[in-house]
Amino acid sequence: MPHILLESDVDIILDTQFNFIATSSYDQKIGVSLDNKEFLLTKIKKDSNTLIKLDNATRLTPVSLMKKALKNFAEKSSKKILFSNIESKYNKVEPTKQYLKDINYFANEFNTTKEICIEVGFGSGVHLIHQAKNNPDKIYIGLEIHYPSIEQVLKQCKLQNITNILIINYDARLFLEFLKSNSVSRIFVHFPVPWDKKPHRRVMSHEFITESLRVLRINGTLELRTDSINYYEYNLELLKEFQDYPIAIRENEDVDITSKYEARWKKQEKTIWDITIKSTKNNDNIELEGDFSFDDCYDISKIKDNLNTTPIIKNDFLVHFETIYSMDDRLLLKVTLGSFNKPVTKYIIVAYDNARYFSSNPIKTRSNLNAHNLIKELLK
């Protein structure tokens, strides 16, 4: 994590670049405006010195912009630098990752007329790369939370000149909400973690199957492949709720491409099950109502004294005000909100006559909108 350690305590005069300081009992947040971007730096007392580091919740890409703010802060403070790693020769140069996307891309920019296929948890990427190479006219979206696997597939895409794969490090249980209805032809869920002791973490659920059937075009398929008898039986129970759709079940079927792990299981004569459910309906697109606007009248002192800072958990979302920061006649609130599976941490600046998220609104999802509505109630 890039940071600097400055000698003694540091007071800084605010200007157009460093435009506010918000204080809690533990640390301070410094509001930065640089190159038309907004973000925060964190200031912490370390013995008699001052540590300045990046704030993760407002972290930007490229991180070089935030490093520039750290350097500018050190120069403006006129204090002796005891330690700095912002210009270390050991800092890694981030490679260009043309095909690695974040969720904002799929929420706001992604648009294609090509056929879309999705693989959930692609692991080594053998199946994903095989499919993409053999179907260059289709777009393959690979979801994976294990970053070394992502790096491996991105490397293979470059080495093999594969241009029809998009990779995202995101929870598959939430991702489908960002896709249009009837826009996907195949969804592969191959050998997901069974999570026998934590079944709530399983990818396959009533909600995931329902959302898959929404995004699948007519005759599109959701295809599960597993070697776990527990996961297989769990899905059989799930699919009893989807009897209106054609369901096929096969054992030990030969496929075009297998991973080294699957080859090992076959050699051990383990049973591998394939379950396929086919979409038969056209579905309307989701139209999410609401926005992330706030009211225009707040009692700052009441919020500061009475705001509930214990987590509030509802059926499909949560809200947790973590820290209240004071800054003159305003407040900076650090809040975690949204889905249990992928909550986000945001900041809210509250003044007596307005409020806004800093530095950007949450992504527009059902859980985030529901959480925002509760936040508005709590601030009143």
N, C-alpha and C positions, 0 to 999 in steps of 0.2 A: 504494500500500500504506500504510494508516494506521500511523504510528509517531511516537515522541517522542524527542527528544535531550535528555538531562539533563546538567547540569554535573558534572564529576568522576565518580569511581567511585561506585557505589550499592550499599549493603548494605541489605537489607530484612529486617525481622523477620517470620517466618512466622506466619500466623494461619489462621482458617477460610476466608478468601478466597484468600490466596496460601499454599498448603499444602506446596509443596516446591520446591527448587531443584536441578536436575540439571546437572552440569558436564562438558563435554568440553574438548579442547585448543583448540577454536575459539570456542565459545559456551556459553551457559547456557540451559536451558529452565525456565521458571517455571510450575508447576502451578497452575491457577486453578479455583476452584469458585464459580460465580456464577449465581444464579437457577436452581438445580438443573441447571446445565450444567457440563461439564468441558472445558477446553481448555488450550492452552499459549501463553505469550508467549515470545519469544526476546530474550535480553539479550546484546549484543555490545559490547565495548570499542571505542570510536572515538577514537583518540589518547588523551587524558586524560579523555574524556567517556564517556557510556553511552547506547547506542541501544537502545530497547525497541520491538519490533514484533510483529505477529501471526505465528503459526506457521501456514503454509499447510495442513499435513497435518491439523490439528485445527480448521480454519476453520469457523465457524458461520454460519448464516443466521438472523436478520439479523446483519450484521456490527456493528451498533450495540452489541450486547452485548459484543463484544470491545473495541470502542472505549471502552466504559464501564470495562472492566478496565484499559486503558491509562491512562485519566484517574485512576482510583483509585490505580494504582501510582505515578503522578507525585506525587499529593497525599501519599501515605504516605511517599515518599522524602524529602520536604521539601527537595529539590534544585531549583535554578533550572532552568526549562525554556528551553533554547536554541532549540528548534524543535518545533512540533507541527502536524500536519495533521488531527487527529481532529475538529476543529470548523470546518474550513475552509468558507467559503461556497461554494467551488467543488466540494465533494463532491457527487456525484450522488445524488439521491433515487431509490432503487430502485423502479421501478413495480411494481404488483401484477401478477403473472404467473400468473393462476389456472390456465392450461392448460399451463404449463411445469413439468414434473415431473422429479425426479431418480430415480436407479435404486432408491433405497430405497423409493420409492412403489410401483414395480412389483414389487419383491421382497417387500414386506410388506403392502401395502394394496390394490393394484389388484384389483378384482373387478367383473365385469359379466355380465349375461345377454344383452347386445346382441351383434350380429355385429361382429367385429373385423377391420379391414383395416390393413395396415402399409405405409408407404412409406419406403424406405431411401434417404437422401440426397435430400431433396425440393427442394434448390436454391432457386429463386425461389418455390416453393410453388404455382405455377399449377395443376398437376395435383392436388395434395393438396387445395387449397381447392375446386376444381371437384368432385372426388369427394364431399367432405364436404357441400357445399351441395346436391348432387343426391341425397344419401342421408342425410338427417338422422336416420334411425333407426339408423344404424351408427356405431360408434366408429372413428375414424381415428387411428392412432399414427404420428407423423412422426419419423423419426430423422435427425439432421443434426449434423455436427461443426463447420460453419461458422456462427459465432455471428451475424454480420450477417443471414444467411438466416433464422435463428430469429427474430430481432427483427422482420424484415419480415413473416413469417407471423403472429406474435403480434399485430402491428399490424393486419393485415388481418382477423384473427379478431374483434378489437374493433370495427373500422369496419363490418364486415359482419354482426356479431352471430352469428358461427359458434360454436357451443358443443359440437360433437362432435369436436373435434380435441384430442389430447394430444401435446405436443412433448417430446422428450428429446434432450439433447446427450450421445450415447453411441455407442460402437462397435457397429455392427449385428452384427458377427461374434460378439458376446457376448450381445447383448440377448435373443435368442430363448430362451435358457436360463431366463429368468424367467417365461415364459408356459406356461400349461397345455397339455397335449397336446390336439389336435383342437379348438382354441379360435379359430382364425383362418380367415377365408374367402379372403383374397387378400393376397399379398405382392408389392409393386411394387418393382422395382429398375430405375429408369429412368436411362439414361445415366451409369452409374457411372464413376469415373476408371479408365482402363484399366491404369494402373501398369505399362506395358510394361517399364520398367527395374527395377521392384521388384514382381514378381508376387506375392510373399508378402503384400503389402498389399491385394490384391484382395478385394472383398466376396465374390464368388462363389468357392466352394471346395467340395470334397467334404463338409467338415464343415458348412458353411453350408447346403448343399442338404439334407443329412441332417436337420439340425435344423429346417429349414423344413418338410420333409415330416412331421416329428413334430408340429409345432404346427398344421398345416393340417388342417381337417376333411375328410371324404370329399368329393371333387370340388372342394376348394379348390385354388387355383393359385398358383404362384410364377412371376412374369412379368418377364422380362428384356427391356429395350429398349436397343439400343446402335447407334452409328454407327461403331464401331471394328472393322475386319476382324480385327485380332489378338485382341480380346476375344471376338468372335463365334466364331472358330475354337478359342480356348482353351475356351470353354464346350461346344462340340461334343464335344471330347475328354472333358471332365468328365462329360457326360451319357451317355457310353457305359457308365458304371458304374450307371446308373439305368434300364436298359432295361425293368424291370418296370412302369414308370410311363408313362402316355401323354404323349408329347412332341409339341408342334406348333411348326413354324418357318414364319415368314412374312416377306416383304420389303415395305417401303414401304407398310405398311397405313395406311389413313386412320383417325385416332382422333378422339374428340370434342373434345379440347383439346390444343393444342400450345404449347410455350414459344416465345419469340421466337428462341431459338437453333435449335430444331428447324425452325421456319419458314424460317430462313436456310439450314439444311442442305438442306432440300427444294428451295429455290429454286436451290441449287447442284447439284441432282440427285445428292446423296450418297445412298448406300444406307443404309437403316435396317432393322435386323433385330429381329424379335420372336421370342423363344423362351419357350414356356410349358410347364411341367411340372405335371401334375395329380396330386393325392393320391388314392389309392384304398384306403387302410387306416386303421383306427382304431389308435391307439397308446396304450400305458400311460403314465400320468404318471410323471415322474422323481421318485424318492424318494431324496434325497441322505442318505446315512448319515454320522454323525459330527457333532461340534460343535467349538467353539473353546475348550474347557476345557484347563487345564494340569495338570501334576503338582503335588505338594505338598512337594517337597524339592529344593533347589537349592544348589549350591556357588558362591556369589557370586564368590569370588576366582578360581576356575578359569574361570568364564565370562568374567570381565573380562580374564584373561590369555590365554585360549586360543580364544576364540570366532572362528570363521572369518568374516572380513569381505570375502572375495572373492565375487563373484556365483556362485551355484550354479544351473545351468540344466539342467532335466530336459526330458522329452519335451513336456510340456504345461503347465509352470509354472516359475516361478523364485523364488528366495529370495536376498535380498541384505541382510545386516546392514550398514547404512551408518555408523552412529555409536553408540558406547557412551558413555553419560553416567553419572557416578557421583553418588550421593546418599546419604551416610551408609552404612548397611548394606544399601542396595538399589541396583539398576541401572535406568536407563531406556534401552531399546534402540530405535533408529530402524531400521525394516526395510521394505524394498520386497518385495512378494510377489504371487503370483497369476499371472494370464495375461500372456503376452508382449504381447498387443494392448492390454490395459488393466490394467497393474499398479497396485496401491494402496500408498500409504505409510502405515504405522501405527506406533504406539509400543507397547512392551510394558514394563510395570513388573514387575521380578523381585525378589522377596524370598526369604529362605532357605526359607520355608515355603509360598509361593504365587506365582503370576504371573497377570497379566491384561493384556488390551489396554486401552490408554488412547487415547481416551475411550470407544470403542465397538468391538465386534467387527467383523471384515470381513464383507461380504455373503456369504451362504452359496452358494457356487458350487463346482463340482468342482475347479477350479484352486486356489481359495483354501483349500479343505479339504485338498487334497494338500500345498500349501505349509505349512499349519499343522502337519500331521503331521511334516514334515521339520524345522520349527522346534523342535518338542518334542524330537526326537532330538538336534538340535544343542545345545540347552540342557542336555541331560543329559551 
